[in-house]
Amino acid sequence: MKITGIICEYNPFHNGHAGHIKKTRRLINDETAIVCIMSGNYVQRGDIAVFNKHKRAETAVMNGADLILELPTPYVLMSAEGFADAGIRILDALNICDHISFGSEANDINLLKDTAEIIMSNKAGAITKEQLDEGVSYASAQQHAANILMGKNADVFKSPNNVLGIEYLKALKRIDSKMKPVTVSRTGGEHDSDTGCSASAIRKILLSGDIPEALLPDSVIEICKREILSGRGPVSIENAEQALLSRLRAVSDFSEILGISEGLDQRFKKNVSAEPTIESILMKIKTKRYPMSRLRRILICAALNITKEYKIITPPYIKVLAMNDTGMNILKQARKKAKLPIITKPAAVSKLCETSKKLFNLESSATDLYTLAYQNKNERTGSSEWRTSPVIINIRV
């Protein structure tokens, strides 16, 4: 049996995600199993997920995935490079995946591979550093290097899914992974846009009080309705504003927070104390050099006390969120070959290394903050990370 990995957020899972899984199977093998590395309760754009991680994992298994593993919060809240690197490392550590599949606007794996090679070169690195020293953003510096070295092919960097795909390819090369990359066409609404069938547009509809049923699989619609009825969603960073402000104002030193650089610590310290809302804090801190998504990630990292040490700590364990029968068989196979410990029961953390314990405790704190965004006060209980087991769904045989 072939096994293919997908790194994702599914915030929320929609028809485009189901299409990616189907296209992946057609491209590789109709019987290929799908293992997903999914963001937990926080997402890379610097926000909290619209529904909690176990429910989002459940929707994925209901719609074609077999095993859902968690990308721990510190890595979710890194740049695209850090996000991709951690996801690839977890997939590679399973030691059973044959392929990794990702969507891209280019839909040309050879172009993306060539681009990754060029952008990892010493020449590109020197150009990028020179631009960074002049005060431009990393994305702009990388685009400048690509323009010089690639000519018209540098346009590949203008599409967000291409950029993330290139980061996956860089990570594969960095760790010398044997997984073979494949890409499928990314269609529909633009990534992170408020139009079309993008996840961002769907979140906007959900947060307005409606469910965009035409854009979601039937099983996702039912789970959305259940979560809304229970008062566990949809949630957004605004729902947790008071809790976030409380944690942020307790931070005495921003200098060691993940993502902070070049005086940003003082800008955060000043405005966290002076401003009354999350939005006003971010607007006061924003400059041309720092995109809003990076500032949102830093803000959440500060609230969760996620420090720069995670830039050098690679994921120390693999945690299961959901699976079906096929996923359970994959898990049995992985337990014999995996390079990292696999967690299905939270209590097992007590037998792991101190780095693993520290990360799991951080994840528990992150979940506790997340639940404070629930509308139903009775659902805002603490320590749920220690009580929640993987979702098991009997769909595929």
N, C-alpha and C positions, 0 to 999 in steps of 0.2 A: 504494500500500500504506500503510495506517495503521500507525503505530508508537506503542506505549504503554509508558510507563516504570513500573516498580515498584521501590520502595526496600525492601530486605529484609535479613534476616540468614541465614535458612535454616539454623538451628543446632539440629537438622539439618532438611533438607527433608522434609516429611511430607505426608500426604494432604490436610490442610487447605490447604497451600500450592498443591498441584496443583489443588485446587478453586477457589482464588482466581484462578489463571491461566485456568481454563476459564470461570469466571463473567465475567471481564474480557472475554474474546473474545466471549461471548454478548451482553454489554452493548454493546460497541463494533462489532465486526465479526469474524466467524469467522476471517477471514484476517489479522487484525491481528498484527503482529510484536511480541514482548515483549522489552524491554530492561530488565535488572535492574541496579540499583546495590546491591551486596551488601557487607556488612561483611567484612573480611579475617579474620585469625587471632584477632582480639579482638572482643568484642561489647559492645553498649551497656549491658548490665546490669552491666558491670564484671567480666568473666570472659574466659577464653580459650575459643575455639570448640572444640566437641567433636570435630570433624574439621577438617583444614586447608582453607584457602580454595579451593584448586584442585579438591579432591575435592567440596566442597560446591557449587562452581560447576558441576562436571560433573553432579551429580545434578539440578540445576535445568534444564540443557539437555536432559538425558535425559527430562525430564518437562514440557516445554511452553515453556520459555524459549528465546530465540534468541541473545541476547548478554548476557554477564555482565561487568559492569564493577566495579572495586573502589572502595569507599568507604575512603579512607586512614585509618589507625589513629587519628591525633589527633582526627579528626572523629567517629569511632565512639565515642570515649571522652569526648565532650561530653554535655551535657544533651540532653533530647529536642529542644529548640529548635535546638541546634547540629548535632545529628545530621541533623535534617530539613532544615535550611538547606543544609548541604553536599551532601546527596543531591539536593535540587532544583537546586542550582547546577550539579552535574555533568550531570544530565539536560538542563537548559536549554542548557548549553554544547555539547552534541552538535548542537543546532540542527536536529534532525530529528523530535523527538517531538511527536505531536499531543495525546496525553493522558498523565495520570498516574493510576494506579489504586491505591487502598489499601483495606484492610479496615477496617470500623468496626462497633461494636455498634449505633450509631444507624441506619446504612444510609440516611441522609437528607442528601444533599449540600447542600441549601439550609439546613438547620439548622446544619450544620457551618460553612458559609460565613458565615452571619449571626453565629455565635459567634466566628469568627476576626476579623470586623470589629469586634465589640464589645470583644473582649479586647485588640485593638490600639489602641483609642481612648485619648486622653489621660486621660479619666476613670478608665478601668480601670488605666492605668499609675500614676496617683497613688494609688489605693487599694492596689494591689499593693505599691508602694514603702513606703507607710505601715505595712503589715503586716510587710514585711521588716525595717523599722527596729525593730519590736517583737520581733524574734527568731524569727518563725515561718519555716517552710520555704517555698520558692518555690511548691511545689504547693499548699500550704495558703493562701498569700497570693493566688494566682490564683483558687482556689476561692472565697475570700471575696469577691473583686471580682466574680466571676460571680454569686454569690448575690445581691449587692446590685443588679446591673444587669440580670440575666436572670430572676430569680424561679425558677419550677420548671424552666425550661429549663436552668438551671445544672447539673442532674443529668448533663448530657452529659459533664461533666468527671470523673465518677466511674468512667468506663470507660476503660481505658488506651489502647485502639486509637483511640477517639474523640479522646483528647488528642493522640496522635501525628498523626492526620489533621488536626486543627486546626493543628498546627505546620507541616504541609506546606502548608496553605492560606495561612498567614501568610507562609511563605517565598515562595510564588508571587506574592503581592501585593507583598512587599518588593522583589523584583527585576523586577516587572512582566513576568512570564513569560507567554507566549502559550499554554502548555500548558493544556488543559482538564482539570480534576479530575473523577474519577468514583469512587464508592465502592461496594463490594459488602459484603454482610452478613458479619460476622465471627461464626462459629459454632464450637461445640466447646468444648474446655477453655479456662478463663480464661487470659489472657496471664500468663506467668511463674508459673503455679500448678503444684502438684505432682500435680494430678488431671486426669482427662479426657485429651484428646488434644493438650494444649498441648506446645509444644517443650520446656518445662521438665520436664514429666512424662516425656517421651520421653528426655531426657538422663539423668534419674534412673535410668530402667530400663537404658539403655545402660551407665552407669557402675557399675551393680550387677552387670554381666556378662551381661545378657540383651539380646535384640533384640526390640522390640515390633513384630513383623511385621505385625500387623493394622492398624497405624497408619502404615505406610510403603509407598510404591510398590515394586514388585518390584525395579526397578533400584537403588533406594536400599538395599534390603536386601543386594543383592549387593555394592555398593560398601562398605557397612558391614562386611560379613564380610571383604572383602579387606583393608580398613584395619586391622581388629582382628588378622587373621592376620599382617599385616606388622609389627605392633607400633607403628603410627602412630596408634592411637586405640582407644577413645575417650579423650580427655584432659580434664583439668580443671585449675583453678588450683592445686589441691593437688599435682598431679603435678610442678609446676614450683616448689614451695615453696622448696627450697634455693636455686635460682637466683634467685628473686625476693628472698629475704631477703638474699642476697649483694649484689645491686644496690641494694636499699633502704638497707642499712647503709653504702653508699659515698656516699650523698647527703649533702652538707654543708649545703645550704640548700634547704628545701622551699618557701620563700616564693614562688618564681616558677613552681612546678609548676602546670599547668593544673588548675583546679577548686579550688585553695586560696584560702581567704579567712578573715578575721577570727580569727586566732589558731590556725587549724587546722595551720599549719606547725609550731608548737611542740608541738602534741599528737602529730603524726606523728613529729617528731624524737625526742621523749621515748620513745614507745612502740615505735618501730622498733628502738631500741637495747635496750629493757628486756624485750620480749616474745619468746617462742621460736617462735611460729607466726603465720601470716597471720591466722587466725581470732582469736587472742587480741589481736593488734594492733588489728584492726577493732573488736572488742568494747570495748576500752579507749577508743578514740577516739569511738565512737558517742554521739550525743546525739539528743534529740527533733528538733532542727532539721535534722540531716543524715541523710537516708535511707542505708541501707547500700549501695545501688547507687551512690550518689555517692561514698562513701568507697572502695568497691572500684575505681571508675574512677580516682580520685586515686592510689590505691596503684599501679595499673598504670602510670599516667602518670609517677609518680616513678621507677619501675623502668626506664622507657624514656626518661627525661629529656625528656618532652613538656612544654614550657613554655607560659606564657600567651600567647606571641607568636602561637600558632595561632588565638587568638580573633579576630585581625584579619587573618590570612592566609587567603584563600579557596583552595580546591583548585586547584593550578597545572597539573595535567595529568589526563588520563583514561587509566586503565590497564585493559587487557583481561585477563580471567581465563579465559573460555571462550566458545565460540560454535559454532553449526552452520552449514550452508550459507546459510540465511537471514541469520544473524548476520554472516557474512562480507560479504554484499551490503549490509547495513545499514552495516557498517564502511566499505566503499568510499564509500558515499554521505556518511557522516559526515566522512570525511577531507577532503571538498571544502567542507564547510560549518561544521565545528566551530570554536568560539571558543577552544578549548584544544588543545594538542598531544595526540595519542593514542599511547600506548605499547603496542606488542605485543612488541618485543624489548628486554630490559633494557639492552642496550648503547646504545640510542638516547638514554638519559638523559644521556649525556656531551655531547649537543648542545643540551640544554635550559638554562634559566636557573638561577642559583645556588639560588633557592628550591626549584625542582624537584629539583635534585641533593640538597639537604639533606633534603627530605622522603623521597626514595627511599632515602637512606642510613639514615634513621630507620626506614623500613619494613623494610629489610634487617636492622637490629638487632632489631626487634620479631619478625621471623620466626626469627632465631637463638635468641631466648629461647623462643619457642613450641616449637621443635623439641626443646628440652631437656626437654619434658614427655612425649616419646615413651617408651614402655616399651622399645622396641628401641634399645639404645645405638648400634647401627650406623647408625641413621637420624638421629642427632643431629648431622649435619654442619653446618658453618657456611656462610654466603654462598649459601645455596640460592636466595635472592631473585634473585640475578644469573644463575642457571642455569636457571630455570624459565620455560618459554614457555606461552602460553595453551593450554588444552585445546581441541581441535577435534574435533567429533563430526558425522558425516554422517548426519543423521536426516531433516530436512525438505528438500525441494527447492524 
